[in-house]
């Protein structure tokens, strides 16, 4: 979420060297994509603790979509 708040130059100086290869808009877009991923991970933890996996058929589907989003994001950011 830091990618949403901090300017690109600040991120680069703080160890996010990969931000130098992207437009500021793209860095912010990656920050926006991080928010639903974090929320989905938190929701998954809550459902697993409550043992609601069997009652939630959409949970595995959303989990796979989240994993694909994270994979695409990390693969895309390595270029």
FENMOQUI-V532827 format. One record per run of one state. SS is the DSSP state (h for helix, s for strand, l for the rest). FROM is the first residue (numbers start at 1). TO is the last residue. If there is no record, write none. Layout:
SS/FROM/TO  SS/FROM/TO
This chain:
l/1/1  h/2/5  l/6/7  h/8/13  l/14/16  h/17/21  l/22/23  h/24/49  l/50/56  h/57/77  l/78/79
